[in-house]
Each structure stands twice: as structure tokens, then as C-alpha cells.
Amino acid sequence: MPEAKTLFEFPARLMKRAPDEILLDLAKSRNAFDPSVFDEHRPFFFSAAISNGELDCYYTRMATSSLQNYAADADAGVSLQDSHWEWRLGLGRSLTGKYEKAGESEQVIADFYTVCGIKFNDATYQTTDDFINAIRAGIAKDVSIGFHGGEFVCSVCGLDMWSWDCWHIPGLEYDIKDKNGDVIRREEAFAWVAKARLAEVSVVYKGATPGAAILKGIFLSRI
């Protein structure tokens, strides 16, 4: 039997970056069985900052190793899902993934596409046209990643947070002592998520990371 994968969620934001001509070439060469479909159904491209190294409301932070894996997985192609409902077919698919670092800030940018005119029997959106219009109108603003595998490392003691050896709880503060036992500061515990892999990216109603919203820009593709 294949190994069971536990999926976790992490919020992010949508925005617009790469030129549509480049993304169209990628969609045709990487994914489409029949590239002429894009002549029949207009493509829609958008980008998302799908993850970063900031502390989220679950008191976890993505380590560099996870962010770099997410970029590679998005570049290879993952499904764009409807609210993490795995039993539903995707709304679109990723085309690129890129890890970016500026100073202490880290993030992963991914480009996605869908096409107009696809109908769904059981989904948040009845058609991809509805989904596209929701993005254009600023109604669908947030995305969230599903990831699997990896390690949850305690920020206070550096041990596996799932083990009995670590007794720290994310979100609680602890006294940090020197070698003499004197308290030198209080520190809020959180978990570093290291070496995780990207499973999917979903459109969700609410993100939990600061700035987790669609950035205003040019969203509509007219190729």
C-alpha cells in the first residue's frame, strides 16, 4: 500500500507576475494534450505568494528547506483545489514555482492557470467563469497550501515537537535561562516546519498570515 500522507494547510495570497505569453507556452508544452484547447477556451493566468517564512496564527513557520521544496513542487505542477476538498477535481494547475529571499524575508511565488467555460457539478463555483470573475472582483482573495511530510521542530529546544522529549506548546511563553539558571528572557514557542513537500494549493475564504490577500493588479488574460 502507498504511504498515507497527512496534509496540513497554510494560507497565502494571490497576485499577478509572469507574462502571459510565457505561461501559455508552458501550459501548452507541459500540460495540454491538445494545445488547440486554448484557442477554444480563453486561458486565465494568475500568480500567488503561496507560502513564506512568517509566523502564522497556528504558531508555525516554514523553514527554508520547506519553502525551497514548495517552489520545486509548484514548478513541477500541483493542482489548484477548491477549499482543500480533495474529492473534487481541481480548478486549475500550477505552471511555475520560485523561491525568493530578500534579507530575512523568504517566500514562494507560483504561477497558475485555468481556462474559461468549464462547468462543475459539485463545487463552490458552478463554472471556471464564475471563479475567474470572483478573482477579478476581489471576492476570491486568499489561497492556502496543503503540504505533507516534513518535521516539526520546536523553536525553544530544537527537538521534534511531536516527541515526548519536547514539552513546549506552540503559542505559550517560556522562561529562557542561562547556564546558571537565571532567566534572561521569555520566548514564545512555535514550530519550524522543515523538509515538507507541497501537495496542492487551494482557494479559501480566509487566510491567517498577515497580508494574505490578493494584490491588486492586472489579472485578466486576453490571449
C-alpha positions as CSV (number, residue, x, y, z in Angstrom):
1,M,0.0,0.0,0.0
2,P,1.2,3.6,-0.7
3,E,2.3,5.5,2.4
4,A,-0.5,7.6,3.9
5,K,0.1,11.3,3.7
6,T,-1.1,13.8,6.4
7,L,-2.0,17.1,4.8
8,F,-1.7,20.5,6.5
9,E,-2.9,23.9,5.4
10,F,-1.1,27.2,5.2
11,P,-2.6,30.5,4.0
12,A,-1.1,32.7,1.3
13,R,-2.2,35.3,-1.3
14,L,-2.9,35.8,-5.0
15,M,-1.2,38.3,-7.3
16,K,-0.1,38.8,-10.9
17,R,3.6,38.4,-12.1
18,A,4.8,36.4,-15.1
19,P,4.0,37.4,-18.8
20,D,1.0,35.6,-20.2
21,E,2.9,34.5,-23.3
22,I,5.4,32.6,-21.3
23,L,2.8,30.9,-19.2
24,L,0.7,30.0,-22.2
25,D,3.8,28.3,-23.8
26,L,4.3,26.4,-20.5
27,A,0.6,25.3,-20.4
28,K,0.8,24.1,-24.0
29,S,4.1,22.2,-23.7
30,R,3.8,20.8,-20.2
31,N,0.1,20.0,-19.6
32,A,-2.2,20.2,-22.6
33,F,-2.9,17.0,-24.5
34,D,-4.4,19.2,-27.2
35,P,-2.9,22.8,-27.2
36,S,-5.7,24.0,-29.5
37,V,-8.0,24.0,-26.4
38,F,-6.6,27.4,-25.6
39,D,-8.0,28.7,-29.0
40,E,-11.4,27.4,-28.0
41,H,-11.3,28.4,-24.3
42,R,-9.6,31.5,-23.2
43,P,-6.8,30.9,-20.6
44,F,-6.7,32.9,-17.4
45,F,-3.3,33.2,-15.6
46,F,-2.6,34.4,-12.1
47,S,0.2,34.1,-9.5
48,A,0.2,33.5,-5.8
49,A,2.6,34.0,-3.0
50,I,1.8,30.6,-1.7
51,S,4.0,30.5,1.4
52,N,6.6,32.4,3.4
53,G,8.7,32.3,6.4
54,E,6.5,34.4,8.7
55,L,4.8,33.2,11.9
56,D,1.2,32.2,11.2
57,C,-1.8,32.0,13.5
58,Y,-1.1,28.3,14.1
59,Y,2.3,29.3,15.6
60,T,4.3,27.6,12.9
61,R,6.9,29.0,10.5
62,M,8.1,27.4,7.3
63,A,11.8,26.6,7.2
64,T,13.9,27.4,4.2
65,S,14.0,23.7,3.3
66,S,10.2,23.5,3.1
67,L,10.0,26.7,1.1
68,Q,12.5,25.5,-1.4
69,N,10.7,22.2,-1.7
70,Y,7.4,24.0,-2.3
71,A,8.9,26.0,-5.1
72,A,10.3,22.9,-6.8
73,D,6.9,21.1,-6.4
74,A,4.9,24.0,-7.8
75,D,7.3,24.3,-10.7
76,A,6.7,20.6,-11.4
77,G,3.0,21.2,-11.3
78,V,0.4,20.8,-8.5
79,S,-3.4,21.0,-8.6
80,L,-5.3,24.2,-7.7
81,Q,-8.1,23.0,-5.5
82,D,-11.4,24.2,-4.2
83,S,-11.1,24.8,-0.5
84,H,-8.9,21.7,0.2
85,W,-11.8,19.4,-0.8
86,E,-9.7,16.5,-2.1
87,W,-12.6,14.7,-3.6
88,R,-13.3,17.5,-6.1
89,L,-11.4,18.0,-9.3
90,G,-9.1,21.0,-9.4
91,L,-9.9,24.5,-10.7
92,G,-6.5,24.8,-12.4
93,R,-2.9,23.9,-12.1
94,S,0.5,25.5,-11.3
95,L,3.0,26.2,-14.0
96,T,6.0,27.6,-12.2
97,G,7.4,27.9,-8.7
98,K,10.2,30.2,-7.4
99,Y,11.8,30.6,-4.1
100,E,12.7,34.2,-3.3
101,K,14.8,35.7,-0.4
102,A,15.3,39.3,0.4
103,G,17.2,40.0,3.6
104,E,15.5,38.0,6.3
105,S,12.2,37.6,4.3
106,E,11.5,34.4,2.3
107,Q,8.6,33.5,0.1
108,V,7.5,31.2,-2.7
109,I,5.8,32.5,-5.8
110,A,3.8,30.2,-8.1
111,D,2.0,30.9,-11.4
112,F,-1.3,29.1,-12.2
113,Y,-3.7,28.8,-15.0
114,T,-7.3,27.8,-15.7
115,V,-9.5,28.1,-18.8
116,C,-12.9,29.7,-19.3
117,G,-16.0,27.6,-19.8
118,I,-15.5,24.6,-17.6
119,K,-18.6,23.5,-15.7
120,F,-18.7,21.7,-12.3
121,N,-21.5,19.6,-10.8
122,D,-20.4,19.9,-7.2
123,A,-18.1,22.8,-6.4
124,T,-18.1,26.3,-4.8
125,Y,-18.1,27.7,-8.4
126,Q,-20.5,26.4,-11.0
127,T,-18.1,27.3,-13.7
128,T,-14.5,28.5,-14.1
129,D,-16.0,31.7,-15.5
130,D,-17.5,32.3,-12.0
131,F,-14.2,31.5,-10.4
132,I,-12.3,33.9,-12.7
133,N,-14.9,36.7,-12.1
134,A,-14.5,36.1,-8.3
135,I,-10.8,36.8,-8.6
136,R,-11.3,39.8,-10.8
137,A,-13.8,41.3,-8.4
138,G,-11.6,40.7,-5.3
139,I,-14.1,38.2,-3.8
140,A,-11.8,35.2,-4.0
141,K,-8.7,36.7,-2.3
142,D,-6.9,34.0,-0.4
143,V,-5.2,30.8,-1.1
144,S,-3.8,28.1,1.2
145,I,-1.3,25.3,0.6
146,G,-1.7,21.6,1.6
147,F,1.6,20.0,2.5
148,H,2.8,16.6,3.7
149,G,5.8,15.0,5.3
150,G,8.5,17.1,6.9
151,E,9.5,17.8,10.5
152,F,8.0,20.0,13.2
153,V,11.0,21.4,15.1
154,C,10.5,23.3,18.4
155,S,11.8,26.8,18.3
156,V,12.7,26.7,22.0
157,C,14.6,23.4,22.4
158,G,15.2,22.3,18.8
159,L,13.6,18.9,19.4
160,D,10.8,17.2,17.5
161,M,7.6,18.8,18.7
162,W,5.7,15.6,18.3
163,S,8.0,13.7,20.7
164,W,7.7,13.3,24.4
165,D,11.1,14.8,24.9
166,C,9.7,18.3,23.9
167,W,7.2,19.6,26.4
168,H,6.8,23.1,24.8
169,I,3.4,24.1,23.4
170,P,3.2,26.5,20.4
171,G,1.8,29.9,21.4
172,L,2.9,29.7,25.1
173,E,5.7,31.7,26.5
174,Y,8.6,30.1,28.4
175,D,11.5,31.4,30.5
176,I,14.8,31.1,28.8
177,K,17.6,30.6,31.4
178,D,21.4,30.9,31.2
179,K,23.8,28.2,32.5
180,N,23.4,29.5,36.0
181,G,19.6,29.1,35.9
182,D,18.9,32.8,35.8
183,V,16.0,33.9,33.5
184,I,17.4,36.0,30.7
185,R,14.2,36.4,28.6
186,R,10.8,35.0,27.9
187,E,10.2,33.4,24.5
188,E,7.1,32.3,22.7
189,A,7.2,28.8,21.3
190,F,6.4,27.9,17.8
191,A,7.2,25.0,15.4
192,W,9.5,25.2,12.4
193,V,8.1,23.1,9.6
194,A,11.2,21.7,7.8
195,K,11.6,19.5,4.7
196,A,7.9,19.4,3.9
197,R,6.5,18.8,0.4
198,L,3.8,20.7,-1.4
199,A,0.6,18.6,-2.2
200,E,-1.8,21.3,-3.5
201,V,-2.8,24.9,-3.4
202,S,-6.4,25.8,-2.6
203,V,-8.7,28.8,-2.9
204,V,-10.0,29.5,0.6
205,Y,-12.3,32.1,2.3
206,K,-9.8,33.3,4.9
207,G,-6.1,33.4,5.3
208,A,-4.3,33.6,8.6
209,T,-1.0,35.1,7.6
210,P,-0.5,38.9,7.7
211,G,-1.1,40.4,4.2
212,A,-2.7,37.2,3.0
213,A,-4.8,38.7,0.3
214,I,-4.9,39.2,-3.5
215,L,-2.7,42.0,-4.6
216,K,-4.4,44.5,-6.9
217,G,-3.0,44.3,-10.4
218,I,-3.8,43.1,-13.9
219,F,-5.5,39.7,-13.5
220,L,-7.4,39.1,-16.8
221,S,-5.5,37.3,-19.6
222,R,-6.7,38.1,-23.1
223,I,-4.5,35.9,-25.3
